[in-house]
Amino acid sequence: MLQNMFVTRHFSYLNIYSRLCLDYEAKGGGYLIAEDRRNNTILPAVPYTKTVTNRQVCYRFDDAPPEHCSVTGKCSSEPLQLDHRISRDPINTVTFVDWSDPVPTGGTSKTASQIESFEIRVNEVPPSKGIQKVDYTTNFLSLTVNNTITEMTLNLTSDKPHLYSLTLEVKDVADNVRQCRRFILVDETTFIETHPDKPFQFTSASPDTRFSWQTHHNNICLSWKDYFFNKFYFDNELFNGVEAEPHGLINGTYEQTSGELPVSGTPNVHGIVKYMVSWKLNDGSFSSEIEVPDFLNQTFCRLLPVIDGETYTFNIRPVDIVGNTYNESRTLFIDESVPQITDIWLEKDGFEQLFVHSSTDLSRMQMTFDAVDAHSGLLKIHWRFGIADTSTELISEYLSVVKPQNVSVSVLALSFIKPLYALL
């Protein structure tokens, strides 16, 4: 039996940005020559029916990676959307919608190979004193789905807080890929606490009063440098900024340059991202909270109407990056007026006078005076006795102040009686 087959190829070369097609034509046929072995006779040839088959194979050229509609301004959605970028819940859903495979320049819609799959890779971003680097050596999670699925649920359960990098890789049928990156912080355990050795006080108040009394009517200023902190983020710096993707594949909209946890870093004070402040006058109600401007300085100043004898209470409420909060207050007393000293007398036999006739008279007299401070009270009394003409000081003493019973702490009056014979 003999059979012949002929194959011809015809190239149809279209635009390189379109496709390259090959037309195959296969012709089949032949004939059969039989031999009768009984008498060794060769029989006449019997031809086969001729057959022809055609097929076209086209190779499409697609070097355009997938893209998201937000790049061209056709939508406002994110290339990679997370339930929360900062989460207390380790179970999180990520969504990746509105992706497409664009038509290559100069091509037609048929030349786009279409999206084939989505892959999510989760890597840890370890703490660092300086710029942070994503640990791409080990994937915490890696999940791949086909182009019909646009949502995944990630289980990021851990025994301590972690900052993760989520990389979305979108691949088309022609193996072009586009990557997108976002960051997520998962923290189920931390809280805000205070440092007893750090100051939280009114810097506008007098240091001699342990920063409790303000002796002027200017700005009221409060400082709490390093007083509030989240211990985990104090020990583990996670918000200093992350280095660019090492292969330069992620940039522009596909990088997390805005919103929570941007690649540039998040300003914070030991995990705290803002302070809220409110105040009240005397026993009144607290004002509405306002956010402390320039919170990194950890100070707040306010010019308020103040009158001697009034008290102001300020409440500071720090809020950390996870939303933990804390409240603590300090009270300031206002007293700009100086103490008053009145009714200075020399007293003899029940009579008050300011003169003596001899040293004998002086030795029998007592010195009396009244001292009062109507707001903050008296702390101490320093008195001196001497000769005015020669500016000679004969004796001086400090007197302790004993507060009278059943008298307001902010009002203290003292009547002083001192025998003068001891001065001679």
GUSETI-112892 format. One record per atom (N, C-alpha, C): z, x, y. Coordinates in pm, whole numbers, plus 50000, padded with zeros to 5 digits. Layout:
BEGIN
ZXY...
! end
This chain:
BEGIN
500005008549881500005000050000500005008850123499165005450214499115012450341499365002550452500085007050560500344998250674500305006650799499695001550904499595008751031500385001251139501065008851229501765002851343501485011351465501175004651574500855011751698501795006651807502435015951880503345012251988502805017952117502715009552217502295014152349503385010852449503555019952550504585017952652503925017352789504345008052868503825006653003505025007053099505025016453193506115017753289505825008853410506855001253446506764993153569507834998453663507485007553756508445014353843508565006653973509704999853987509974992654110510855001454199511364995954309512225003454401513405009454326513755022154359514875028554289516185021154313516285013854426517475005854452517374992154387516284990054313516094977254245516244979354095515154982454027515244984653884514014992053833514164997953716513075004853647512854997653515511634992453494511354984353376510334991253286510494990253156509564995253056509084983552971507724982252957507124972152871506704978652740507244973752630506894978952497505984968752428504894973652368504004965152288503834971652152504174964552048504074969551910503054961251833502044968051775501024961351695501214965151549501234955551464501404957851321500204952551243499854959251132498724954851048498494964550934497374963150864497044972250754496324964750643496294971050528495604964750415496224969850286495904962750179496454965750046495294969049953495364980249889494404983949786495164984549654494754976549561495444975449432494624982349322495294986449218494654992649102495084985348975494054981548896494344974948769494524985748665495754988148621496044998948530495534996148389495184983748364494724980848228493384987348200492594987648306491274993848287490955004048395492025007748469491875017648575490785013948675490845001248715489844996448810490494994848947489814999949053490304998449189489764985349244490714976749287490324963649338489954964649484489194955149536488814955449678490044954549771489924960449886491034960449984491314946350034492594943550048493044930450101493764933050233493134929650345493794932550476494944922950505496004928350584497094919850635496654913450765497344902650800497104896250929497714904951039496944907651144497424915851254498564908851330499604916751372500714911251452500894919751578501294913151685501564920051812502904914951868503784924051906505064920251966505244927852098505744920752201505984926652333507454925152371507974935252440509364934452492509464942952618510254937952715510464945252840511944949252850512154961852880513514966952901513594972353044514604967153120514764971253260516084978653279516044989253355517224996953391517494994553540518694988653566519044985753705519824997453765519525000353891520205011253962521305005154049522565008854023523705003354098524705014654119524765019954240525755030254272526785025254372526815012154397527745006454494529015001754422530205007354459531435002854394531814988854441532654981954365533114968754407533794969454543533814958154614534474957854744535194944654763536144944754856536904932654886536394926755016536454913555025535864906655140536574909755271537824914555265538544917655389537924929655460537214938255386536584950055446535474945855541534724935755505533624931055588534054919955684535334916355682535824905955771535504891955728535084890155603534734876855554535934868955505537084875355495538304868455452539494875655511540654869255501541884875255555542884878555445542494876755321543404879655210543534894555189544574898555114544814912555082544054916254955543564928654944542904932854820543834932254699545114935054723546134934354618547354927554678547674915654629548754907754687549954907754592551144909654651552394909454575553244897854621554034892254528554994881854566555874886854679556454898554659557294905054759557104920054748556954926654861556884941254857558274947254843559284939854888560684943854870561354932654793561824935454673562244924754583563564927854515564384917654502565594918554420565304914854275564144908654252563764903854119562794913754056563104919053936562184928653872560904922353819560874909053805559674902153758558834898353879557654904253890556814902054006555384899053964554744890254041553354886454015552454893154118551384899254071550394905254159549074897754141548354896054252547104888454252546014896954316544814895954261543674903554315542444894454313542254887254421541154877754433540174882354540539004875754543537974878154646537344891954635537274897254513536544909654489535124906354443534164914754476532784912754433532094926254419530954926054348530144938054335528964936654431528904944554536527884942554639526484946654591525494941254656524104944954627523824958554688523284968054610522964981254667521964979954781521994989154872521104988954986519644988754941518874979154991517474978054955517214970454828518264966354758518084959354632518114944254648518104937354537518194922754535519474918854462519774906154464521004901454402521074904854253519904906254189519894909254046520324923554017520304932054118520614946054093522104949054097522934939754142524394941554137524844939353994525524949153939525854948453795527024939053764527774934853866528894925553853530164932653804531304926853842532604932553807532874930653658533394941153596533674940653452535164938953423536044946553495537464946153460538334949853579539634946353566540674950053662541774957453586542254968353644543364975653582544464977953685545714975453645546884978153729547674989453665547935000053745548785011053700549995011953793551175013053733552425013853810553025027753790553265034853902553865048153897555045048853992556045056753956557235058054040556965067454158557615064454270557605073454385559025079154396559265091354348560625096854347561155099454488562485099454505563075102854636562725116954676562665119154807562345132454858562875133854999563325146055034563805148655169562665148555270561475151955225560315151855313559315141455268558025144855278556985135755237557105133255086556905120955044557065117354903555725117754831555795120854702554605121554619554725111854503553635104754476553615095654362553535103754234554355100054136554315106754006553215100553921552015106353931550885101153854550835106453711551785115153674551765120753538552165110753432552965100953469553435090953373553285077053432552625068253359552485054353403553695046353357554385040153451555475031153415554905018953344553755014153392553025003153330551535005753349550725000653255549275001153269548704989153196548044980253271547504967953214546064966153260545174962053167543764959853197543364945853154542624938853240542124925353208540644924653244539964914553189538544913053221538374906053355537114904153394536824899253528537174884553550537564877553446537914863353462539394861553498540174872153489541614871353517541884878453650542584871753739542854877453872544354877453905545194877553803546644877153826547344883653708548414891053738549244897253635550704895453671551554895053570553004894953589553554908253541554304914953628554834928253597556344927653579556834933953475558274934953452558704949053491559394950053604559814963053658561324964953645561894959853538563344960553517563804975053504564894978353576565474991753570566944990853603567695001353567569135001153593569485005853733568505009753813568755013953950567515011054035567645011254166566495008454252565375018754233564145013854247562975022554237561945018354340561245028354394560045025954474558855028954385557945019254372556795020854285555495020454366554505027554314553135026754364552335018354265551665007954315550804999554232549355002554268548595007454171547185010654193546335000454119545474993754192544494984654133543164991854124542584992454003541254998353986540294987353942539264985154023538264974853995536994982153951536454978553831535294985353774534154975453753532944979653791531794971053762531134975653632530124968153588529474970853460528804984653461528374989353578527715002353589528715013853599530005010853578531085020853581531395026053721530955019253826531435022353960532845016553974533745023854041535125019054054535555019654201536465010754233537135010754363538625009554336539425017654408540875017254390541565012154517542685005354494543494999954603544945002754568545775005454671547165009154645548115001354733549224997054674550314990754746551634995854688552724994454768554034999154724554994987354712555914988454617556914977954597558264984554569559314979354634560684983854612561424973154534562014976954423562804967654342564254972454343565144964054394566544967854412567414955654384568144956154273569004944954235570484947754261570844959754303572244963854293572904968854420572184973454521572844980754630573484971254731574284976954820574984969254924575334978555039575754972655151576164980255270577674982255267578104994155306579524996955320579765005055447581025008455473581355015555597582045028755564581945037955659582545051255644583755052055736584965052555681586175052355766586325064455856585645075455823585785087555904584755088356016583895078356029582905078256135583345068456245582985070956371583465062356480582705049156489583425038856520582845025956559583715021356676583295024356798584175022856913583385020657041584125016757145583535014857277583535028357349582365034157365582275047057433582475045657583582405033457634582655031357777584145029957806584975029257703586415027857722587065041557736588315041457777589045053857800589485060057667589185072857644589655079357520591175079457509591875079857624593335080057621593915067157565593135056657562593605043757509592995041057372592545051657305591885050557176590655041457187589975042457299588725035257325588895020057318590085015357359590345000957358590324994657497590635002557602590714997357738589615003457824588884994957894587854999557987588374998358129588375009558201588985009858333587945009558445586775003958417585745001958520584984989158488584184984858580583444972358566581944974958547581604986258490580204989458465579794984958324578734990958269578244987158137579324988258030579294978857938580104979957816579224986257710579654997557655578835004857559579595006757428578865004957320579455005557186578615015157101579265022957015578565032356928579135031556788578245032656687578685032256547577905042456464577795054556514577005065056452577435067456307576525064556212576735066856068577925059156011578355048756083579495040956032579065031655919577935024955936577405016055833576355023555751576345021455620575335028055538575215021255402574045022955341573815019055202573875031955122574875033255038575135046154973573955050854889573275041854820572175046254735571085052654819570745046454931569675051855015570155063555101571475064655115572035076655179571805088855087571985086654957571835097654859570385099354813569565088854825568185089354774567235084554883566565093854948565655090455057564305085654999564025072855019562835066854960561815062055063562095063855192561235057455292560685067355394560465079855351559995090155443558475090455458557775082255385556315082555388555775088955261554595084755220553985089155094552685096455124552445107255050551225114955071549995106655034548855110255090547605103455059547255105154912546485095954859546025096854721545315110254702545705118154601545255132254592543755134154581542995124254532541545125754515540765119354630541475114154729540795108154843540045095454813540445088554706539725076454665540235063854733541395064854797542005052854857542155055155006541545046755086541655048055231541345034555295541515034055427541205021855501542025009955454541374998655441542034986255399542634987455260542094996255180542564997555042543865005455032544315011455141545605018255146546595009355220547875010855189548895002655254549325009455383548635006055489548895012455618549715003655711550004991355674550754982355762551694973755679552474965655749553404956855680554604964455625555274958555528556454964655469556064976455380556864986955385556674999055305555295005355325554895007855448553595014355469553625028755421552445034255400552335047855351552895057855451552955054055578553485062855682555005063755681555685054955608557145055255601557785044055679559055041455652559805030655715561005036455790561065035355924562245040155997563505033055947564555040555924565795034555873566965043855899568165038455891569395046255899570145044255768569965053455675570605052655544570325039155479569065034855488568645022255427568715010355519569365011555634569495000455729568285000455822567684988655842566444987855921566644980256052567804974056073568074968056203569554964656214570004963156340571364958856370571284946756461572084936556429572184924756513573534925056584573544921356713574774921956791575014908556860576284904756868576694892956944578064896057004578504887957103579784890657169580394877457219581674878157247582354866557304583344871357409583624862757505584584865457611585894858457579586984866057579588314860657550588294853057417588714840257420588754832357296587564822957283586464825957355585294817357350584484819257223583324813057221582424813957105581504826057119581064830957006580134842257007578774837857060578124846957129576764844557178575804844457061574564840357087573534841456985573264856256957572944859356834572654873156797571344877856860571324890456899570084896856940569944909856861568704914456846568464926756773568674938656865569394948556815569664960556894568354968256913567944970557038566724978557059566974993257024565904999856982565995014056946567175016256853567155009056739568325008656651568665022156590567725031556589568015044656529569115052056603569315048856733570385055256810571775050256773571835038456712573105032356669574075030556786573535026256899574345023457017573845010757083574715004757163574324992857239575114992457368574424990057480575074988857611574644975657675575574969457745575284956757812576114955657939575464951858049576184949458173576574934758176577874932158166578394918558161579364916458276579514904058322580504901258427581924903158371582654912458429584004915458378585024913958490586204909358453587334907858545588554913658476589394920058555590624925558499591384914858421591884918858304592644909658221591814902758115590464904158124589604897758023589444906757902589054900757791588754908257670587354904357621586634914057569585334911657507585394916357362584894908057272584784911657131583314912357094582904923757039581514925856997581454926356845580464919556789580244919656645578904926556616578934936256526577714943056482577424938956338576194934756315575784930756179574564938956136574774949356054573644957156004572904949455894571604951655884570764945655780569964956955716570084958655584569334969455520567964964655474567204973655415565804970855381565664959955276566724957755196566674947555092567174934055143567764934055264568304921755319569814920555307570464930855249571924930755247572444931255390573614925255412574174924855547575684927055542576264929155661577684932255673578104928655815579374924755835579864921255969581144928856000581214934356122582474940256167582524939656319583744937656373583914935456517584884945556576584744947456707585694955256786585974947656916587224949056967587634941957087587954951857199587484948657318587664957157436588464949557541589444956457602590254950557709589824956557843589794948157946589334952358079590524953558173590644965158241591694966958341591284978358434590794974758551590384984758648591494987658750592474978658764593514980158868594584989958823595144997358923596205007058893597555000058894598585005958831599925000058835600464999558978601394990359002602014988859133603484993059125603915000459228605315004759237605884998959367606964991359355607544984759473609074986159472609654982659587611114981559601611834994459557611445005359621612155018059595613365018759688614525019959631615765019959710616755030159656617675034059748618925040459707620005029859716620785028859615621775018059609623185023959601624115018359690625505022659690626395010459711627325008959620628294997959628627574984559642626424983159572625694970359573624784968659691624724978259781623844977359897622624986759878621484981859917620264989659907619954996060041619675008860042619375015860166618525028060133617955034360234617095045860213617645058260285618935058260315619495069960383620865073160324621275085660341622615089960302623175098460415624515099760418625155107560523625575121360476625715122760344626185135560293625835136460145626015148560091625755150259949626755142159867627915139559924628895131359852628365117159838627825111759948627225098459941626075098259839625275108759842624115109159753624545109159607625665116059578626105116959439626615103659388626915094459480627425081359438626335070659436625105074459466624045064559477623125064959354622425054059339621415052959235620065049959299618975055159234617625052259281617065040859195616495030959259615905019559187614485017159236613635012059146612275007859184611754998259077610734990759114610044981959020608624987358999608184987858871606824992058837606204981258749604954977658777604324966758703602824969358691602284965858576600824965258556600534951858492599864943358565599704929358521598734927658406597924938058370596874936158269597104944458144597064957458159597204965658039598644969558010599534968258110600914972258089601124986958119602374991158120602725005058149602825012958019602315025058024602375033857907603535043757921603685049858040604765059258062605025060358214606175065358250606535067258390606985081758409606365088158508606745101858541607305101758684608605105558704609185105658837609655119758873609615122459005610025135559057610955133359176611935142459191612895141659303612975155459368612845155559503612875168459569613075167259719612855178259789613045179059935611675178060000611485167860082610175165360141609775176160240610755180760323610405190360429609845203360373610355207660260609925220460202609055218660078608765206060046607965202859926608575209059801609915209159801610615214959687610935204159586610565206359461610875196759354612165201059287613145192059291614435195259232614495191859084613885180859047613915176658907612805166358885612315165658761611345155258724611555151658578611205139258545611375134558408610275124358374610085122558242609245111758192610155101058132609855088758162610635077758106609785070258003610405067357890609715058757793609755044457843608725037257808608625023357853608985014457737610015006357756610424996757655609924983057697609104977057614608534964257650609584953257636609754944857738610724933857729610314923957623611284917457564611004907157465610434894657532609644887057455609084874357501608204875957625607564887757639606654890157751605304894157693604224889157751602884892457704602684907557702601974912257601601744926657588600964931857708600114923657767599274928357877600004928558010601234923658016601994923758141603314930758115603604940858191604854948158171605434952058306606624947858336607304951658459608554959458421608904969258502610064977558472610874979658599612164976758589613084980258697613824992858655613755003058740614295015958704615535018758789616615022758721617845026558791618265040158738618435049658829618765063358787619925068658873621045072858810622115078858890621625091658953621995093859079621495105459150622495117059150623695115059102624645126059105624195137359015623375133958918622935144458828621945153758897621465149859012620475157959080621115168859166622375167959187623025177059281623505189859210
! end
